[in-house]
Amino acid sequence: MTALTIRQIKQQSQQWVNASINSAIPPFWLTDWLLYVIHKPSIFLMTNDDYQLTEAEYQQFSAGVTKMQQGIPLAYLTGKQEFWSLDFKVNEHTLIPRPDTEILVEQVLNWINEQEKSRSITKQEDAVTSKRLLDLGTGSGCIAISLAHELTQGSTGNTKANVAKNSWQVVAVDVSVKALEVARHNTTVNNITNIEFIQSSWYSELSTDCERLFDVIVSNPPYIDEADEHLARLIAEPISALSAPNQGLADIEHIVQQAPRYLRVGGLLAIEHGFDQGAAVRQLFLDNGFNAVHTVQDFGGNDRVTLGQI
């Protein structure tokens, strides 16, 4: 088949979108994939309708469209995904960072900033000179790296949240060696130096020594019910990072129950969860001694992140 022009691709795009096996693919996937293949900026698609793809470009574009129709996300074709204005490598060993998870990062940064303001107002000296943050189930490292990026820059940097500068050490754990390889790569490309990676099944390889406790624990664990019919549509992302027993609450329950052993007094636990799990997660926090427990909604108005202090 003769390679198409940009105009012809635009004309056929809706047909390709609707031809997906599982559900219609997002139209912007086709646009972003086309730009990736032809190595052009977005404006090119508006000013060069007559540009004809080379045969190699068309073959690559067509093969990618077929994969997307079969359920492969765009990020796995390009091998990257933007999150918190940073670029992250992703592959079949990691989940693709989602916009709603930025709420988790933002809430943690806001809490840290409020703590710093409180200390400044009361002029109390903090006995702990270096602060520690733990990311459980780090995957691509997007949460840990975004937080480390902001905490390193401090209030003088170009940050989304006005976080007071402090000495923070971030620890990121994951049970998957392959995921940790991706996270380490993302740390390098984003020029982050204050992260330690540990292979661990949740807390299993971490210490409860006083000097090794954390000021913040954050996690986006698997929380989809194993019986959820929508899992069948997710043929590319690792299911083990998505679903959990006990109606999706098993891993969250473990994280919450064990968190008090690893948090300093006054420390924060922040967890992302399913839209229908807010009440259950808040109860888990309360049952395990957490205070100031509250849930923050995502961009769609659904319960998404629950936080509490020990």
N, C-alpha and C positions, 0 to 999 in steps of 0.2 A: 504493500500500500504506500502511495506517495505521502511523504511527510506533510502534515497539516500546517496551516498558518495559525497565528494567534487568533485571528477572527474566526476561523473554522473551529478552533478548540473552544472558544467562548460559546459558539452556537451549539456545540454538542455537549457542553458541560452538564446541563440539567439531565440529559439522558444518562450520562455516566453516574451522576449522583444517585439517581433512582435505581440503578442496576445493582446496587449493593446486595449481597446475599442476606446479611443480617438486618441492617437498617440503613437508611440513606446516609451517605458520608457527608460531612460538613462541606459546603461549597468552597470555603476558603482553603481546604486541603488541596484542591485541584490547582488553585491559584498559586499557593505557596510551593507546591511541588513543581509546577511549571517554571517558576522563578528559580528554584533550586537547580533544575535541569539545564536551563539556558544561561544561568549565572548572570542574571540581570536584576536591576532594582525594580521596585513596584511600579514606578512611573512608566517603565518601558511598556507595560501591558496596555497603557492608555494612549500611548503615542505611536505605537508601532504594530498596528493590527495586521499589516501585510508581511511581517517577519515570518519567514518559513523556517520551521525547525529543520535542522540537518537530519539525515537518516538516523544517525546515532542518537541524537537528542530525542527524536520521535520514538525510537525503540525503547529508550530508557523511560520516557514519559508514559508511554502506553503500558509498559510492564509494571510501573508503579501504580497506575490507575487500577489495573487488574488486581494487584495485591490489596489496595485499599478497599476495593469492592468485596474482597474475600475476608475483610476484617482486620487487616494489618494497619495500625495507626500510622499517620504521616510521620510522627517522630521517629518511628523505627526505620523508616525509609531514609530519612535525612541523617539519623543518628544523633539528633540533638533536639533540645527543647529549652525555651526561655522560661525562667522562673525568677521572680524578684529582680528583674532587669539584668540577670546574669545568664550565661549560656551553660547548659549542662549536656554532657554526653549521656545518652540512654541506649540501652539495648535490651535484649530479651530477658536479661537477668534482673532488670530493675523496672519499677513502675514508672510511668510517665508523669512528671510533676503536673499537678492540676492547679488552676487559678484559686480554687477555694482553699487550698493549703496555705496560700499566702496569708490568709486570715490568722492561721496558727502562728506564723512568724510574727505578724504585726502585733498580735495580742501579747506575746512573750516580750517583745521589745517595749511595748507600752508599759507593761508591768515593771520591767527593769528600770525604765526611765522614772517611773513614779517612786520606786525604791530609792533611786539616787537623789531625787528631789527631796524626799523625806529626810534623808541623812544630811543633806545640805542645809535644810531649814533648821533642824535640831542641832546641827554642828556636832553630831556624835561621831566618834572615831570608830570605824569598823575594824574589829579585831582580826578579820580575815583579809589579808592583803591581796590575795588572788582568788577570784571567783571561778566557779566551775559549773558548766552546763553539759547535760547529757542528752544525746539524741538516740532514742531506742528504735532499732530497725531502720537505719539510715538510708538504705537503698542507694539511690544515685547520689545521696549526700546533699540534696537540695535544701533541706531544712537546716542542717548543721552548717553548711557553707554560707547560706544566706545570713544566718544569725552571726556567725563568726565574722563575716564581711562587715556587718553593721557595727558589731561590738568593737572591732578593730579600728574602724574609722572614727567612731565616737561622734559627738555632737558637732564636730567641725567638718565632718565629711558630708558627701552628697547622699544623705540617708532618707528613707521613706518615713522613719520614725525618729524623733529627736532623742537619741539615746546618749546619755552621759558617758564619756569615755572612761573605761576602767580596764583593769587587767583581768581578762577572761580567758580561761582555757576550756575548749570545747572537746568533749569526748563523744565519738560516734561509734555505735556498735551495730553489727548485723551478723546473723548466723551464716550468711552466704559469702563465701570467699570471692566469688565472681562479682557480686554486688560491691564489695569493698574495693575491688580493683577499679571499678568504674568511679566510685566515690573518691578514691585517691587521685585518679586522673583529673576529676573535676576540681579538686582542691588545687592542683598544680596550675591548670589553665586559668583559674580565677585568682591566682596569686594569694592564696590563703595559707598561713603558716601556723595558726594557733589551734590546730585540730589533731587529736590523737585518735587513730582508728583501732578498734579491738574486735576480733571475731568472738562473738558471744551470743548465746541464746538468751535474749533479754538481759537480765542481771547476772547470769550464771558465772561470768568471769570477772565480775567487778567486786571491789573490796568495800566493806562496811567500816573500815578504819575511819576515825574522826576526820583526819586530814584529807581523806579521799571522798568525803561526802560532797553532794552537789547543792548548789543554790537553785538550780532550775533543772527539771526533767521534762522533756518534751517528746512526743511520739505521735506518729501517724501509723498505727498498727493495722493489721487486717481486721476489718469489722463487718464484712458482708456475710450474711447468713449462708452457710454451705448449701442450703436448699434453694437459694435464690435462683430463679430461672434465668435471670439476666447474665449469670456467670457463663452460660453456654455461648454467649455472643463474644466473650472476651477470649479469643483464641491465641492472642499474642503475648499479653502480659502474664507474668508468673502468678498463677492462682494462689499459691501459698502466701503471697504478699497481699492478697485481697480478701480471702475468706477465712472464717474461724468458726469453731463449734459454738454451741450454746447460743444459737441465734446471732452469731457474729460477735458475742461479748466475751468469749473465753480469754483472748489475749489482753483485752482491756482490763478485765477483772484481775488477771495476774499482775499487770503493770501497776494498777492502783493499790492492790493489797501489799505489794512488796516495796512500793515507793517510799513509805515512811522510814524504812531502814537505810535508805540511800540519800535522803534529803536532810539538809541542815534545818534546824528550827527556823520556821518562817519561810522555808523554801516553797517554790511553786511547782506544781504538776500541771501540765497542759496537754490535753489529748484531743486529737481529731477523731470523729466518729460519724456514724450514719445519721441521716436526717431524722430517723424515727427512734433514735437511741438516747436522746438528751435526758429524759427523765430517769432512765435506768442507770446511765453513767453518773448523773448527779447523786443518785442514791448510793452508788458504789463509793463515791468520794466521801459522802457523809458517814457511811458505815465504817470507813477506815480512818476516821479522825480528822478529815480535812475541814477547814473553815473557809469562809468567803467563797463558797462554791457557787459558780454561775456558768451559764452557757451562752455562747455568742453565736449568732446566726450567720449563714453564708450570704452570698450575693443574691441568692434566690429566696431568702427569708426562711431558710430551714436551719434547725439546730445543727451545728457543725463542730464547735470546739468547746470543751468544758475545762474550766480551770479551778484550782483550789490551792490553798496554802496549808501546810502542816503545822 
